[in-house]
Amino acid sequence: MTLYVITGPPCAGKSTWVRQRAKPGDFVVDLDRIALAITAEGTPHHDYPQHIRKGAVLVRKQAVAVAVMSSRAHDSYVIHSKPPKAARAVYKRNGATFVHLSAPLTVLMERARAERP
């Protein structure tokens, strides 16, 4: 099975790319989805307070470890906008397929204005 690591700037389409490919039973790690899972129902997407983001980052670290292990038997998708060198090394050691998404800055800014608080 495959460990996919999806990288790129905000609004590049990382979550959309995963949503279009992941199947039920695949492991998906998405910081924004984790943040929404640990805050009150109805919190707008991408509009959660800093303490929720910090908590989501901690949960995400554990979820990434599980996704790496899970990728031996199931496809796993990790959205990691700009993984540091150490994280890239871990992903590479585990045979990750990196997918980098981007778009022209004008498109990214347009998407951000339309989709982000």
Backbone torsions as a table, in degrees:
resi	resn	phi	psi	omega
1	MET	NA	176.5	-170.1
2	THR	-123.9	140.7	170.5
3	LEU	-101.7	112.6	177.9
4	TYR	-99.5	131.3	174.4
5	VAL	-116.8	114.3	-174.7
6	ILE	-101.4	120.7	-176.4
7	THR	-118.9	165.8	176.2
8	GLY	141.1	168.4	-177.2
9	PRO	-71.4	165.2	174.4
10	PRO	-54.7	143.3	177.0
11	CYS	70.8	17.4	179.1
12	ALA	-83.2	-12.1	179.4
13	GLY	102.2	20.2	-177.7
14	LYS	-62.3	-50.5	179.8
15	SER	-63.2	-39.1	178.4
16	THR	-64.1	-43.0	179.1
17	TRP	-58.1	-46.1	179.2
18	VAL	-65.6	-46.5	-178.6
19	ARG	-57.0	-34.6	-178.8
20	GLN	-77.3	-14.1	-174.5
21	ARG	-118.4	-35.9	-176.2
22	ALA	-67.2	141.9	179.8
23	LYS	-110.7	159.8	174.4
24	PRO	-53.8	134.0	-177.7
25	GLY	97.4	-15.4	174.3
26	ASP	-77.6	152.8	179.4
27	PHE	-92.6	127.1	-178.7
28	VAL	-127.0	125.8	176.9
29	VAL	-115.6	114.7	-177.6
30	ASP	-137.7	113.3	-176.0
31	LEU	-54.0	-41.6	-178.0
32	ASP	-65.4	-39.5	177.3
33	ARG	-67.4	-37.6	177.4
34	ILE	-63.7	-45.6	179.6
35	ALA	-58.1	-43.2	179.2
36	LEU	-66.5	-30.1	-179.7
37	ALA	-71.9	-23.3	-176.2
38	ILE	-107.5	13.7	176.0
39	THR	-126.3	178.2	-175.2
40	ALA	-62.8	143.2	174.6
41	GLU	-54.7	138.3	178.0
42	GLY	92.9	-3.1	175.9
43	THR	-65.5	127.7	-179.3
44	PRO	-61.4	144.6	177.3
45	HIS	-57.1	133.5	179.3
46	HIS	66.3	14.1	-177.5
47	ASP	-129.6	53.5	179.5
48	TYR	-112.1	154.6	-176.6
49	PRO	-70.0	164.4	-175.4
50	GLN	-59.5	-37.8	-178.8
51	HIS	-67.4	-29.3	175.3
52	ILE	-70.5	-42.8	177.6
53	ARG	-59.5	-44.4	179.9
54	LYS	-61.0	-43.4	177.2
55	GLY	-63.5	-40.3	179.4
56	ALA	-64.4	-36.3	178.2
57	VAL	-63.0	-41.2	178.3
58	LEU	-64.7	-44.9	178.3
59	VAL	-63.1	-40.7	-178.9
60	ARG	-59.1	-39.6	179.8
61	LYS	-57.6	-44.2	178.7
62	GLN	-68.6	-40.5	-179.8
63	ALA	-63.3	-37.0	177.9
64	VAL	-63.6	-43.0	178.5
65	ALA	-59.8	-41.7	178.4
66	VAL	-68.1	-39.4	179.3
67	ALA	-62.3	-40.4	179.0
68	VAL	-62.1	-47.4	178.3
69	MET	-64.7	-41.5	-178.3
70	SER	-63.7	-28.4	-175.8
71	SER	-66.3	-11.5	176.5
72	ARG	-71.5	-24.9	-177.7
73	ALA	-121.9	-17.7	-176.2
74	HIS	-142.6	153.7	173.7
75	ASP	-64.8	139.0	177.8
76	SER	-130.7	141.2	-178.9
77	TYR	-123.5	124.7	177.3
78	VAL	-121.1	116.9	174.4
79	ILE	-87.2	117.3	-177.7
80	HIS	-141.8	93.0	-171.5
81	SER	-45.3	-53.1	-177.1
82	LYS	-143.3	78.9	-176.9
83	PRO	-65.2	135.1	176.4
84	PRO	-68.0	169.3	-175.6
85	LYS	-54.2	-43.3	-178.6
86	ALA	-63.5	-42.0	179.3
87	ALA	-66.7	-42.0	177.3
88	ARG	-58.7	-40.0	179.8
89	ALA	-63.6	-42.2	177.9
90	VAL	-62.6	-46.7	179.6
91	TYR	-59.9	-46.0	-179.0
92	LYS	-62.6	-43.0	178.2
93	ARG	-58.8	-26.1	-178.5
94	ASN	-100.8	18.9	172.5
95	GLY	71.5	28.1	-177.0
96	ALA	-62.2	147.2	168.4
97	THR	-100.9	117.0	-179.2
98	PHE	-90.0	135.1	176.8
99	VAL	-124.6	112.4	179.1
100	HIS	-102.3	125.4	179.1
101	LEU	-113.9	145.8	176.1
102	SER	-158.5	179.1	177.1
103	ALA	-160.0	163.2	176.7
104	PRO	-57.8	148.3	-177.7
105	LEU	-53.5	-38.6	-179.7
106	THR	-62.5	-38.3	179.0
107	VAL	-69.1	-44.2	178.6
108	LEU	-59.1	-44.5	-179.6
109	MET	-66.6	-38.5	177.5
110	GLU	-62.3	-45.5	178.4
111	ARG	-63.2	-41.5	-178.9
112	ALA	-62.3	-43.9	178.9
113	ARG	-63.0	-36.4	-177.4
114	ALA	-80.8	-30.4	-169.1
115	GLU	-114.4	-14.3	-172.7
116	ARG	-115.2	150.4	179.2
117	PRO	-70.4	NA	NA
